[in-house]
Amino acid sequence: QVEKMARLEGKMTDEDFFLGALGDFTEEQKNGITTTLSHYGVFNPIEEAAKAAQQNVINAISAVSNSHPENTPAMVEKILRQKEKYFTKPAIAVHYLHKASADQLKKIGELVKKHRVLFTMHAAESDEWVQENVKKFGSRTVETLEQLKLASSHILLSHCVHLSGREIDLIKKYKIGVVHLPTSNKLHKSGEFDFVEFVRRGAESQVCLGTDSVISKNSLDLLSEALQVRIMHLHKHRVLYEDLFKMVTSQAADILKLGKVGKILPDYQADIAFWKLKDRGFLPYYEKEPLSLVGNMITHGGRNIRDLMIRGEFIISNRVHNLVDESALLWKLQEAHRDLRKRIGK
């Protein structure tokens, strides 16, 4: 699937990437998501889509790419030198650690330290990829990060299904961020994230939640992902609803180094999702314990978002997007999808 996806993305135009990203960002916003960590082989189309939707975006571009083999750390450095001029927050990505050379990773490490940006990658998604890393570097993924002096709180690892106990200890030691993607891991038969081991080793505060993408989930909704976490791990560990809520708000903001984001407090950025209380799924709730609303929200899902504020401005009002004509966008996406199929002979 990874190889097929790389071939498909290699046939996509900048307009395809722009429309796809705009479709994703607006769908996420309708589900109450105000901030996206993206990972593409291109940068500018994602920048333009974020501006059009006014979405907060950490725009991670591949320095070593399956779909865009021309990408290099030097190319990424040109973007980072101008990072203050962009609407999005530039970041660095590779698909897997073993796809990059030691020299490339050394250069990326220098860029992370110099520009103080995030470096994200898939990690230990399958045992096959773990063994590829061992074959190339002589160690498992997180161990390699430590050996190459890359391990830090600026590292963000997705999946992390096949980690050793020592690797989880290293994640805690270096405050490495982990994105748990339960639906994706189930759909692609990758295995099961060992949440219990993260709890046992005191590393659960390093975990936030993600959707992976529309390739790996039917809808870009983090609340249904939170429910999936609750269900998936219930036979071993009961993840509290309030902890799940933190994984998609304040804890995620800390891991992504967003600053004063993720809470409703004075001086914090006004990124706020509004739900209609008098709606199925929210009522009834236990009035003496308002926290029960959080459980209702997670079990009911994010589809009932009513309004969305980003940076103090209403992007969605009464379920209508104020910046993007969604009907026109959906038709453009369908046309682009049809044209892309023709280009790849499908």
C-alpha positions in Angstrom: 0.0 0.0 0.0 2.9 2.4 0.8 4.4 1.7 -2.6 1.0 2.2 -4.4 0.5 5.5 -2.5 3.9 6.8 -3.5 3.2 6.0 -7.1 -0.2 7.8 -6.9 1.2 10.9 -5.2 4.0 11.0 -7.8 1.3 11.6 -10.5 -0.5 14.3 -8.5 -0.2 18.0 -9.5 0.1 20.9 -7.2 -3.6 21.6 -7.8 -4.4 18.0 -6.7 -2.5 18.5 -3.5 -4.1 21.8 -2.9 -7.6 20.5 -3.4 -6.9 17.3 -1.4 -5.5 19.3 1.6 -8.4 21.8 1.4 -10.9 19.0 1.5 -9.1 17.5 4.5 -8.8 20.7 6.4 -12.5 21.7 5.9 -13.6 18.2 6.9 -11.4 18.3 10.0 -12.9 21.7 10.9 -16.5 20.3 10.6 -15.4 17.8 13.2 -14.1 20.4 15.6 -10.4 20.1 14.7 -8.5 23.4 14.6 -4.9 22.2 14.1 -3.4 19.7 11.6 -0.1 18.0 11.5 0.4 17.3 7.7 3.1 15.3 6.0 3.4 15.6 2.2 6.1 15.6 -0.4 5.2 19.1 -1.3 5.0 22.3 0.7 3.4 25.3 -1.1 0.0 23.7 -2.0 -0.5 22.8 1.7 0.5 26.4 2.6 -2.2 27.8 0.2 -4.9 25.3 1.4 -4.2 26.2 5.0 -4.6 29.9 4.2 -7.8 29.3 2.3 -9.4 27.4 5.2 -7.5 29.5 7.9 -6.5 26.2 9.5 -3.6 26.0 11.9 -1.2 23.6 10.1 2.2 22.2 11.0 3.4 21.7 7.4 5.9 18.9 7.5 7.6 18.3 4.2 9.5 15.1 3.4 13.3 15.6 3.3 13.6 12.1 2.0 10.5 11.1 0.0 9.1 7.9 -1.7 6.8 10.0 -3.9 9.2 12.9 -4.5 12.7 11.5 -4.9 14.0 15.0 -5.8 13.4 16.2 -2.2 16.5 16.7 0.0 17.4 18.2 3.3 19.0 21.1 1.4 15.6 21.8 -0.2 13.9 21.7 3.2 16.5 24.1 4.6 15.5 26.8 2.0 12.0 26.6 3.3 13.1 26.8 7.0 15.2 29.8 6.4 12.0 31.7 5.5 9.7 30.0 8.0 8.6 33.3 9.5 7.0 34.4 6.2 4.7 31.4 6.0 1.1 31.0 7.3 1.8 27.4 8.2 4.5 26.2 10.6 7.2 24.4 8.6 8.5 21.0 9.9 10.6 18.1 8.6 9.5 14.6 7.8 10.7 11.3 6.5 8.4 8.3 5.9 10.6 5.8 7.8 14.0 6.3 9.4 15.6 3.5 7.4 14.7 5.2 4.1 17.2 7.9 4.9 21.0 7.7 5.1 23.0 8.5 8.2 24.4 11.6 6.5 20.9 12.8 5.6 19.7 12.2 9.1 22.7 14.1 10.5 21.8 17.0 8.3 18.2 16.9 9.4 19.3 16.8 13.0 21.3 20.0 12.5 18.2 21.7 10.9 16.0 20.7 13.8 18.4 22.2 16.3 19.1 25.3 14.3 15.5 26.1 13.4 13.7 24.5 16.4 11.2 22.7 14.3 9.5 19.3 14.6 10.8 16.2 12.9 8.1 13.6 12.3 8.1 10.1 10.8 6.3 6.7 10.9 8.0 4.4 13.5 7.7 0.7 14.1 4.4 0.5 12.2 5.3 -3.1 11.3 7.8 -5.6 12.5 9.1 -5.7 8.9 10.1 -2.0 9.1 11.7 -2.5 12.5 13.9 -5.3 11.0 14.8 -3.1 8.0 16.0 -0.4 10.5 18.0 -3.0 12.4 19.5 -4.2 9.1 20.5 -0.7 8.2 21.6 0.9 11.5 22.1 -2.1 13.8 19.4 -1.0 16.2 15.7 -0.5 16.6 14.0 2.8 15.6 14.1 4.8 18.8 17.5 3.4 19.7 18.8 4.6 16.4 17.4 8.1 17.1 19.4 8.1 20.3 22.6 6.8 18.6 22.4 9.5 15.9 21.7 12.2 18.6 18.3 12.9 17.2 16.3 11.9 20.2 14.6 15.0 21.7 11.2 16.5 22.4 11.2 17.8 18.8 10.7 14.3 17.5 7.2 13.1 16.7 6.7 9.4 16.0 3.5 7.9 14.4 2.1 4.4 15.0 4.8 3.0 17.4 3.1 -0.4 17.3 6.2 -2.6 17.5 8.3 -0.9 20.2 10.5 -2.6 22.8 10.2 -1.7 26.5 13.6 0.0 26.2 12.3 2.2 23.4 9.3 3.3 25.4 11.7 4.2 28.2 13.8 6.3 25.7 10.5 8.0 24.6 9.9 9.0 28.2 13.5 10.0 28.8 13.7 12.3 25.8 10.1 13.4 25.9 9.5 12.2 22.3 6.0 12.7 21.0 3.9 9.7 19.9 0.8 9.8 17.7 -1.5 6.8 18.4 -3.5 5.8 15.3 -5.7 2.9 16.4 -8.1 2.9 13.4 -5.2 2.9 10.9 -3.4 0.2 12.7 -6.5 -2.1 12.7 -7.3 -1.3 9.1 -3.8 -2.1 7.8 -3.3 -5.1 10.2 -0.2 -3.5 11.7 -0.7 -4.8 15.2 -1.9 -3.2 18.4 -0.3 -0.2 20.1 0.8 -1.3 23.7 -0.9 1.5 25.6 -0.7 -0.5 28.9 3.1 -0.6 28.6 3.2 3.2 28.1 1.2 3.5 31.3 3.3 1.0 33.2 6.5 2.9 32.2 5.0 6.3 32.9 5.2 7.5 29.3 1.4 7.9 28.6 1.7 11.7 28.8 3.8 11.6 25.6 0.8 10.1 23.6 -1.7 12.1 21.5 -4.2 10.9 18.9 -4.4 11.2 15.1 -6.4 9.9 12.2 -3.5 9.1 9.9 -5.5 10.2 6.8 -8.5 9.4 4.7 -6.5 6.4 3.4 -6.7 4.9 6.9 -10.0 6.2 8.3 -13.5 6.8 7.0 -13.7 10.3 8.5 -11.2 12.8 9.8 -12.7 12.8 13.3 -10.6 12.7 16.4 -13.4 12.0 18.8 -14.4 8.8 17.1 -10.6 7.9 17.2 -10.7 8.6 21.0 -13.6 6.1 21.3 -11.7 3.6 19.3 -8.8 3.9 21.8 -11.2 3.3 24.7 -12.7 0.2 23.1 -9.4 -1.2 21.7 -7.6 -1.2 25.1 -10.5 -1.9 27.4 -9.7 -5.6 27.9 -6.3 -4.6 29.4 -6.7 -1.0 30.6 -9.5 1.5 31.0 -8.5 4.8 29.4 -10.5 7.5 31.1 -12.6 9.8 28.9 -10.9 12.9 30.5 -7.5 11.5 29.5 -8.7 10.8 26.0 -10.0 14.4 25.8 -6.5 15.7 26.9 -4.9 13.6 24.1 -6.8 15.6 21.5 -6.5 19.0 23.2 -4.0 20.2 25.9 -1.7 17.1 25.8 -1.5 17.2 22.0 -0.8 20.9 22.1 2.2 20.3 24.5 3.5 17.5 22.3 3.3 19.6 19.2 4.9 22.5 20.9 2.0 24.9 20.1 2.4 27.1 23.1 -0.7 28.6 24.6 -3.2 26.4 22.7 -5.4 23.5 23.8 -7.2 25.1 26.8 -9.7 27.9 27.3 -7.8 30.3 29.5 -6.8 34.0 29.5 -4.0 34.7 27.0 -4.5 31.4 25.2 -5.2 31.3 21.5 -9.0 31.2 20.9 -9.3 27.9 19.1 -12.7 26.7 20.3 -15.2 24.2 19.0 -18.9 24.6 20.0 -21.4 21.8 20.2 -25.2 22.0 20.6 -26.0 20.7 24.1 -29.6 19.9 23.3 -28.8 17.2 20.9 -28.9 13.4 20.8 -25.9 11.9 22.5 -25.2 14.8 24.8 -28.4 14.6 26.8 -29.0 13.3 29.3 -25.9 13.9 31.4 -25.2 13.9 35.1 -25.6 17.5 36.2 -23.6 17.0 39.4 -20.7 15.7 37.4 -20.4 18.0 34.2 -17.3 15.9 33.2 -19.9 13.3 32.1 -20.4 15.5 29.0 -16.9 14.7 27.9 -17.8 11.0 27.8 -21.0 11.8 25.9 -19.0 13.9 23.4 -16.5 11.1 22.7 -19.1 8.3 22.5 -21.3 10.4 20.2 -18.5 11.7 18.0 -17.6 15.1 16.5 -20.2 15.1 13.7 -22.4 17.5 15.6 -20.0 20.5 15.7 -22.1 23.7 15.4 -19.5 26.5 15.3 -15.8 26.7 15.1 -13.5 29.5 16.1 -9.8 29.6 15.1 -7.6 32.4 16.4 -10.7 34.3 17.6 -12.5 34.2 14.3 -15.6 32.1 13.4 -14.6 29.8 10.6 -17.9 27.8 10.9 -21.2 29.3 12.0 -24.3 27.2 12.5 -22.6 24.3 10.6 -21.9 26.5 7.5 -18.3 27.2 6.5 -17.7 30.9 6.3 -14.7 30.8 4.0 -15.1 27.9 1.6 -18.0 26.9 -0.6 -18.1 23.2 0.3 -20.5 22.2 -2.5 -18.2 23.7 -5.1 -15.1 22.2 -3.4 -16.6 18.7 -3.3 -17.4 18.8 -7.0 -13.9 20.0 -7.8 -12.5 17.1 -5.7 -14.6 14.7 -7.7 -13.4 16.1 -11.0 -9.7 16.0 -9.8 -10.2 12.4 -8.6 -11.6 11.4 -12.0 -8.7 13.1 -13.8 -6.1 11.5 -11.5 -7.6 8.0 -12.2 -7.1 8.7 -15.9 -3.5 9.6 -15.5 -2.7 6.5 -13.5 -4.7 4.3 -16.0 -7.5 3.4 -13.6 
